Amino acid sequence: MDEPPPELFSIVHYDAPLGSNVAYASPVEEGARRAAIVWLVGGSDWGVSETMWRDEPRENDQSASAFRKADMVLMLPALRGWHDNPGDNQCFLGEVDDVIAAADYLASRPDVDPDRIYLGGHSTGGTMALLAAASSNRYRAVFAFGPREDATLHKDCVPEGTTGEERRLRAPVEHMADITTPTFVIEGEEGNLYQLRLLEERRGDAPITFIEVPGADHFTVLLPGEETIVEAIATDVGDEVRLSITAAGILSRMQ
């Protein structure tokens, strides 16, 4: 696991169902408790690397830089089977429990407000975030960028031809109506928009907001979307979740 710049991240360990998992997390700071977010990167290795502290072009910045630069705590967890974590890659199954466990680590920190812990992810990370939202209300709100409605579509991880209960458990579309946490599903109109609409059809009465951003794609929507979320989290205080996140707000940061 790459050694991060100490002013940006510390290497930490968090208790997960199979044992101790490793993660990058913002250094502990003295002062008032702050909001925090667990961010799940795209790709299917569920590890983290030096890319998370290297700024990328604005049109394809997958480094969660908006959260890293904000006045909040950012945690980037590696999940089971990666970076010597116990267990094996289960491709969108047991990893959900690791994601939920990451919130407990943040809640134990003296500089984190335990009532303002959020979850977000992009692409495969967005799919995982939706599965976590359907499994637990541990997070205050969830942000899923460009998720798939069915994790078996991520063929580089889930074996092709996976069907039945093995597919259903990994398919957010089967669980959308079970979500009780305020959740935002965000995608550019030139991205995986078909997937977003399939998910929306199965929302039921769940508190899920679907946001289609004109002129954006699967990658250009990411950094402006993160910046919009950061601004919304700054004023999301009190018992009731109050987050103003709109396509217009994201679009204004793309221009």
Contacts in CASP RR format, 6 or more apart in sequence:
PFRMAT RR
TARGET T0000
AUTHOR 0000-0000-0000
METHOD contacts of the structure
MODEL  1
MDEPPPELFSIVHYDAPLGSNVAYASPVEEGARRAAIVWLVGGSDWGVSE
TMWRDEPRENDQSASAFRKADMVLMLPALRGWHDNPGDNQCFLGEVDDVI
AAADYLASRPDVDPDRIYLGGHSTGGTMALLAAASSNRYRAVFAFGPRED
ATLHKDCVPEGTTGEERRLRAPVEHMADITTPTFVIEGEEGNLYQLRLLE
ERRGDAPITFIEVPGADHFTVLLPGEETIVEAIATDVGDEVRLSITAAGI
LSRMQ
1 11 0 8 1.000
1 22 0 8 1.000
1 48 0 8 1.000
1 49 0 8 1.000
1 78 0 8 1.000
1 83 0 8 1.000
2 49 0 8 1.000
2 50 0 8 1.000
3 11 0 8 1.000
4 10 0 8 1.000
4 11 0 8 1.000
4 24 0 8 1.000
4 50 0 8 1.000
4 52 0 8 1.000
4 53 0 8 1.000
5 53 0 8 1.000
6 27 0 8 1.000
7 27 0 8 1.000
8 26 0 8 1.000
8 27 0 8 1.000
8 53 0 8 1.000
8 68 0 8 1.000
9 24 0 8 1.000
9 25 0 8 1.000
9 26 0 8 1.000
9 27 0 8 1.000
9 52 0 8 1.000
9 53 0 8 1.000
9 74 0 8 1.000
9 76 0 8 1.000
10 24 0 8 1.000
10 25 0 8 1.000
10 26 0 8 1.000
10 27 0 8 1.000
10 28 0 8 1.000
11 22 0 8 1.000
11 23 0 8 1.000
11 24 0 8 1.000
12 22 0 8 1.000
12 23 0 8 1.000
12 24 0 8 1.000
12 25 0 8 1.000
12 75 0 8 1.000
12 105 0 8 1.000
13 20 0 8 1.000
13 21 0 8 1.000
13 22 0 8 1.000
13 23 0 8 1.000
14 20 0 8 1.000
14 21 0 8 1.000
14 23 0 8 1.000
14 77 0 8 1.000
14 101 0 8 1.000
14 102 0 8 1.000
14 104 0 8 1.000
14 105 0 8 1.000
15 21 0 8 1.000
15 101 0 8 1.000
15 104 0 8 1.000
15 105 0 8 1.000
16 80 0 8 1.000
16 85 0 8 1.000
16 86 0 8 1.000
16 97 0 8 1.000
16 98 0 8 1.000
16 101 0 8 1.000
16 102 0 8 1.000
17 94 0 8 1.000
17 97 0 8 1.000
17 98 0 8 1.000
17 101 0 8 1.000
18 80 0 8 1.000
18 85 0 8 1.000
18 86 0 8 1.000
18 87 0 8 1.000
18 98 0 8 1.000
19 85 0 8 1.000
19 86 0 8 1.000
20 85 0 8 1.000
20 86 0 8 1.000
21 77 0 8 1.000
21 78 0 8 1.000
21 79 0 8 1.000
21 80 0 8 1.000
21 85 0 8 1.000
21 86 0 8 1.000
21 98 0 8 1.000
21 101 0 8 1.000
22 77 0 8 1.000
22 78 0 8 1.000
22 83 0 8 1.000
22 84 0 8 1.000
22 85 0 8 1.000
23 48 0 8 1.000
23 75 0 8 1.000
23 76 0 8 1.000
23 77 0 8 1.000
23 78 0 8 1.000
23 102 0 8 1.000
23 105 0 8 1.000
24 48 0 8 1.000
24 52 0 8 1.000
24 75 0 8 1.000
24 76 0 8 1.000
25 73 0 8 1.000
25 74 0 8 1.000
25 75 0 8 1.000
25 76 0 8 1.000
25 105 0 8 1.000
25 106 0 8 1.000
26 68 0 8 1.000
26 72 0 8 1.000
26 73 0 8 1.000
26 74 0 8 1.000
26 75 0 8 1.000
28 109 0 8 1.000
28 110 0 8 1.000
28 111 0 8 1.000
29 111 0 8 1.000
30 111 0 8 1.000
31 111 0 8 1.000
33 110 0 8 1.000
33 111 0 8 1.000
33 112 0 8 1.000
33 113 0 8 1.000
33 114 0 8 1.000
34 71 0 8 1.000
34 72 0 8 1.000
34 73 0 8 1.000
34 111 0 8 1.000
34 112 0 8 1.000
34 113 0 8 1.000
34 116 0 8 1.000
35 72 0 8 1.000
35 73 0 8 1.000
35 112 0 8 1.000
35 113 0 8 1.000
35 116 0 8 1.000
35 117 0 8 1.000
35 118 0 8 1.000
35 233 0 8 1.000
35 234 0 8 1.000
35 236 0 8 1.000
36 72 0 8 1.000
36 73 0 8 1.000
36 74 0 8 1.000
36 75 0 8 1.000
36 106 0 8 1.000
36 109 0 8 1.000
36 112 0 8 1.000
36 113 0 8 1.000
36 116 0 8 1.000
36 117 0 8 1.000
36 118 0 8 1.000
37 67 0 8 1.000
37 72 0 8 1.000
37 73 0 8 1.000
37 74 0 8 1.000
37 75 0 8 1.000
37 117 0 8 1.000
37 118 0 8 1.000
37 119 0 8 1.000
37 120 0 8 1.000
37 233 0 8 1.000
38 75 0 8 1.000
38 76 0 8 1.000
38 77 0 8 1.000
38 99 0 8 1.000
38 102 0 8 1.000
38 103 0 8 1.000
38 106 0 8 1.000
38 117 0 8 1.000
38 118 0 8 1.000
38 119 0 8 1.000
38 120 0 8 1.000
38 139 0 8 1.000
39 64 0 8 1.000
39 67 0 8 1.000
39 74 0 8 1.000
39 75 0 8 1.000
39 76 0 8 1.000
39 120 0 8 1.000
39 121 0 8 1.000
40 77 0 8 1.000
40 99 0 8 1.000
40 119 0 8 1.000
40 120 0 8 1.000
40 121 0 8 1.000
40 122 0 8 1.000
40 124 0 8 1.000
40 125 0 8 1.000
40 126 0 8 1.000
40 128 0 8 1.000
40 129 0 8 1.000
41 47 0 8 1.000
41 48 0 8 1.000
41 52 0 8 1.000
41 62 0 8 1.000
41 64 0 8 1.000
41 76 0 8 1.000
41 121 0 8 1.000
41 122 0 8 1.000
41 125 0 8 1.000
42 62 0 8 1.000
42 121 0 8 1.000
42 122 0 8 1.000
42 123 0 8 1.000
42 124 0 8 1.000
42 125 0 8 1.000
42 126 0 8 1.000
43 123 0 8 1.000
43 124 0 8 1.000
43 125 0 8 1.000
43 156 0 8 1.000
44 89 0 8 1.000
44 91 0 8 1.000
44 124 0 8 1.000
44 154 0 8 1.000
44 156 0 8 1.000
44 157 0 8 1.000
45 82 0 8 1.000
45 89 0 8 1.000
46 78 0 8 1.000
46 79 0 8 1.000
46 80 0 8 1.000
46 81 0 8 1.000
46 82 0 8 1.000
46 89 0 8 1.000
46 95 0 8 1.000
47 78 0 8 1.000
47 79 0 8 1.000
47 82 0 8 1.000
47 83 0 8 1.000
48 76 0 8 1.000
48 77 0 8 1.000
48 78 0 8 1.000
48 83 0 8 1.000
51 62 0 8 1.000
51 63 0 8 1.000
52 63 0 8 1.000
52 64 0 8 1.000
52 68 0 8 1.000
52 76 0 8 1.000
53 63 0 8 1.000
53 68 0 8 1.000
54 63 0 8 1.000
55 61 0 8 1.000
55 63 0 8 1.000
55 65 0 8 1.000
56 62 0 8 1.000
56 63 0 8 1.000
56 65 0 8 1.000
58 223 0 8 1.000
59 219 0 8 1.000
59 220 0 8 1.000
60 219 0 8 1.000
60 220 0 8 1.000
60 222 0 8 1.000
61 222 0 8 1.000
61 223 0 8 1.000
62 122 0 8 1.000
62 219 0 8 1.000
62 222 0 8 1.000
64 74 0 8 1.000
64 76 0 8 1.000
64 226 0 8 1.000
65 223 0 8 1.000
65 226 0 8 1.000
66 223 0 8 1.000
66 225 0 8 1.000
66 226 0 8 1.000
66 227 0 8 1.000
66 229 0 8 1.000
66 230 0 8 1.000
67 74 0 8 1.000
67 226 0 8 1.000
67 230 0 8 1.000
68 74 0 8 1.000
70 230 0 8 1.000
70 233 0 8 1.000
70 234 0 8 1.000
71 234 0 8 1.000
72 230 0 8 1.000
72 233 0 8 1.000
73 106 0 8 1.000
73 109 0 8 1.000
73 111 0 8 1.000
73 112 0 8 1.000
75 102 0 8 1.000
75 105 0 8 1.000
75 106 0 8 1.000
77 98 0 8 1.000
77 99 0 8 1.000
77 102 0 8 1.000
78 85 0 8 1.000
79 85 0 8 1.000
79 89 0 8 1.000
79 95 0 8 1.000
79 98 0 8 1.000
79 99 0 8 1.000
80 86 0 8 1.000
80 87 0 8 1.000
80 88 0 8 1.000
80 89 0 8 1.000
80 90 0 8 1.000
80 94 0 8 1.000
80 95 0 8 1.000
80 98 0 8 1.000
81 87 0 8 1.000
81 88 0 8 1.000
81 89 0 8 1.000
82 89 0 8 1.000
89 95 0 8 1.000
89 157 0 8 1.000
91 151 0 8 1.000
91 154 0 8 1.000
91 157 0 8 1.000
91 158 0 8 1.000
91 170 0 8 1.000
92 124 0 8 1.000
92 127 0 8 1.000
92 128 0 8 1.000
92 131 0 8 1.000
92 151 0 8 1.000
92 154 0 8 1.000
92 157 0 8 1.000
92 158 0 8 1.000
92 170 0 8 1.000
93 169 0 8 1.000
93 170 0 8 1.000
95 128 0 8 1.000
96 128 0 8 1.000
96 131 0 8 1.000
96 132 0 8 1.000
96 135 0 8 1.000
97 135 0 8 1.000
99 119 0 8 1.000
99 128 0 8 1.000
99 129 0 8 1.000
99 132 0 8 1.000
100 132 0 8 1.000
100 135 0 8 1.000
100 136 0 8 1.000
100 138 0 8 1.000
103 117 0 8 1.000
103 119 0 8 1.000
103 138 0 8 1.000
103 139 0 8 1.000
104 138 0 8 1.000
106 112 0 8 1.000
106 114 0 8 1.000
106 117 0 8 1.000
107 114 0 8 1.000
107 117 0 8 1.000
115 140 0 8 1.000
115 238 0 8 1.000
116 140 0 8 1.000
116 233 0 8 1.000
116 236 0 8 1.000
116 237 0 8 1.000
117 138 0 8 1.000
117 139 0 8 1.000
117 140 0 8 1.000
118 139 0 8 1.000
118 140 0 8 1.000
118 141 0 8 1.000
118 142 0 8 1.000
118 143 0 8 1.000
118 233 0 8 1.000
119 129 0 8 1.000
119 132 0 8 1.000
119 133 0 8 1.000
119 139 0 8 1.000
119 141 0 8 1.000
119 142 0 8 1.000
119 143 0 8 1.000
120 126 0 8 1.000
120 129 0 8 1.000
120 142 0 8 1.000
120 143 0 8 1.000
120 144 0 8 1.000
120 145 0 8 1.000
121 128 0 8 1.000
121 129 0 8 1.000
121 143 0 8 1.000
121 144 0 8 1.000
121 145 0 8 1.000
122 145 0 8 1.000
122 146 0 8 1.000
122 222 0 8 1.000
123 145 0 8 1.000
123 146 0 8 1.000
123 147 0 8 1.000
123 218 0 8 1.000
124 148 0 8 1.000
124 151 0 8 1.000
124 154 0 8 1.000
124 157 0 8 1.000
125 144 0 8 1.000
125 147 0 8 1.000
126 144 0 8 1.000
126 145 0 8 1.000
126 146 0 8 1.000
126 147 0 8 1.000
127 144 0 8 1.000
127 147 0 8 1.000
127 148 0 8 1.000
127 151 0 8 1.000
127 154 0 8 1.000
127 172 0 8 1.000
129 142 0 8 1.000
129 143 0 8 1.000
129 144 0 8 1.000
129 147 0 8 1.000
130 142 0 8 1.000
130 144 0 8 1.000
130 147 0 8 1.000
130 172 0 8 1.000
130 175 0 8 1.000
130 176 0 8 1.000
130 179 0 8 1.000
130 183 0 8 1.000
130 185 0 8 1.000
130 199 0 8 1.000
131 151 0 8 1.000
131 170 0 8 1.000
131 172 0 8 1.000
131 175 0 8 1.000
132 138 0 8 1.000
132 139 0 8 1.000
132 142 0 8 1.000
133 139 0 8 1.000
133 142 0 8 1.000
133 144 0 8 1.000
133 179 0 8 1.000
133 181 0 8 1.000
133 183 0 8 1.000
134 172 0 8 1.000
134 175 0 8 1.000
134 176 0 8 1.000
134 178 0 8 1.000
134 179 0 8 1.000
135 175 0 8 1.000
136 181 0 8 1.000
137 180 0 8 1.000
137 181 0 8 1.000
139 181 0 8 1.000
140 181 0 8 1.000
140 182 0 8 1.000
140 236 0 8 1.000
140 241 0 8 1.000
141 181 0 8 1.000
141 182 0 8 1.000
141 183 0 8 1.000
141 184 0 8 1.000
141 236 0 8 1.000
141 241 0 8 1.000
141 243 0 8 1.000
142 179 0 8 1.000
142 181 0 8 1.000
142 182 0 8 1.000
142 183 0 8 1.000
142 184 0 8 1.000
143 183 0 8 1.000
143 184 0 8 1.000
143 186 0 8 1.000
143 229 0 8 1.000
143 245 0 8 1.000
144 183 0 8 1.000
144 184 0 8 1.000
144 185 0 8 1.000
144 186 0 8 1.000
145 186 0 8 1.000
145 187 0 8 1.000
145 221 0 8 1.000
145 222 0 8 1.000
145 225 0 8 1.000
146 185 0 8 1.000
146 186 0 8 1.000
146 187 0 8 1.000
146 188 0 8 1.000
146 191 0 8 1.000
146 192 0 8 1.000
146 195 0 8 1.000
146 196 0 8 1.000
146 218 0 8 1.000
147 172 0 8 1.000
147 185 0 8 1.000
147 192 0 8 1.000
147 195 0 8 1.000
147 196 0 8 1.000
147 199 0 8 1.000
148 154 0 8 1.000
148 172 0 8 1.000
148 192 0 8 1.000
148 195 0 8 1.000
149 171 0 8 1.000
149 172 0 8 1.000
149 173 0 8 1.000
149 195 0 8 1.000
149 198 0 8 1.000
149 199 0 8 1.000
150 167 0 8 1.000
150 170 0 8 1.000
150 171 0 8 1.000
150 172 0 8 1.000
150 173 0 8 1.000
151 157 0 8 1.000
151 158 0 8 1.000
151 170 0 8 1.000
151 171 0 8 1.000
151 172 0 8 1.000
152 158 0 8 1.000
152 160 0 8 1.000
152 161 0 8 1.000
152 162 0 8 1.000
152 167 0 8 1.000
152 170 0 8 1.000
152 171 0 8 1.000
158 170 0 8 1.000
162 170 0 8 1.000
168 174 0 8 1.000
172 199 0 8 1.000
173 198 0 8 1.000
173 199 0 8 1.000
173 202 0 8 1.000
174 202 0 8 1.000
176 199 0 8 1.000
176 202 0 8 1.000
176 203 0 8 1.000
176 204 0 8 1.000
176 206 0 8 1.000
176 208 0 8 1.000
177 202 0 8 1.000
177 203 0 8 1.000
177 204 0 8 1.000
177 205 0 8 1.000
177 206 0 8 1.000
178 206 0 8 1.000
179 206 0 8 1.000
179 207 0 8 1.000
179 208 0 8 1.000
180 206 0 8 1.000
180 207 0 8 1.000
181 207 0 8 1.000
182 207 0 8 1.000
182 209 0 8 1.000
182 241 0 8 1.000
182 243 0 8 1.000
183 206 0 8 1.000
183 207 0 8 1.000
183 208 0 8 1.000
183 209 0 8 1.000
184 208 0 8 1.000
184 209 0 8 1.000
184 211 0 8 1.000
184 229 0 8 1.000
184 243 0 8 1.000
184 245 0 8 1.000
185 196 0 8 1.000
185 199 0 8 1.000
185 200 0 8 1.000
185 208 0 8 1.000
185 209 0 8 1.000
185 210 0 8 1.000
185 211 0 8 1.000
186 211 0 8 1.000
186 213 0 8 1.000
186 221 0 8 1.000
186 225 0 8 1.000
186 245 0 8 1.000
186 250 0 8 1.000
187 193 0 8 1.000
187 195 0 8 1.000
187 196 0 8 1.000
187 211 0 8 1.000
187 212 0 8 1.000
187 213 0 8 1.000
187 216 0 8 1.000
187 218 0 8 1.000
187 221 0 8 1.000
188 212 0 8 1.000
188 213 0 8 1.000
188 214 0 8 1.000
188 215 0 8 1.000
188 216 0 8 1.000
188 217 0 8 1.000
188 218 0 8 1.000
188 220 0 8 1.000
188 221 0 8 1.000
189 212 0 8 1.000
189 213 0 8 1.000
189 214 0 8 1.000
189 215 0 8 1.000
189 216 0 8 1.000
190 215 0 8 1.000
190 216 0 8 1.000
190 217 0 8 1.000
190 218 0 8 1.000
191 216 0 8 1.000
191 217 0 8 1.000
191 218 0 8 1.000
191 221 0 8 1.000
192 218 0 8 1.000
193 212 0 8 1.000
196 210 0 8 1.000
196 212 0 8 1.000
197 210 0 8 1.000
199 208 0 8 1.000
199 210 0 8 1.000
200 208 0 8 1.000
200 210 0 8 1.000
203 210 0 8 1.000
209 245 0 8 1.000
211 245 0 8 1.000
211 246 0 8 1.000
211 247 0 8 1.000
211 250 0 8 1.000
212 247 0 8 1.000
213 221 0 8 1.000
213 224 0 8 1.000
213 225 0 8 1.000
213 247 0 8 1.000
213 250 0 8 1.000
213 251 0 8 1.000
213 254 0 8 1.000
214 247 0 8 1.000
214 251 0 8 1.000
215 251 0 8 1.000
215 254 0 8 1.000
216 224 0 8 1.000
216 250 0 8 1.000
216 251 0 8 1.000
216 254 0 8 1.000
220 254 0 8 1.000
221 250 0 8 1.000
221 254 0 8 1.000
223 253 0 8 1.000
224 250 0 8 1.000
224 251 0 8 1.000
224 253 0 8 1.000
224 254 0 8 1.000
225 245 0 8 1.000
225 250 0 8 1.000
225 253 0 8 1.000
227 253 0 8 1.000
228 245 0 8 1.000
228 246 0 8 1.000
228 249 0 8 1.000
228 250 0 8 1.000
228 253 0 8 1.000
229 243 0 8 1.000
229 245 0 8 1.000
232 243 0 8 1.000
232 244 0 8 1.000
232 245 0 8 1.000
233 243 0 8 1.000
235 242 0 8 1.000
236 242 0 8 1.000
236 243 0 8 1.000
END
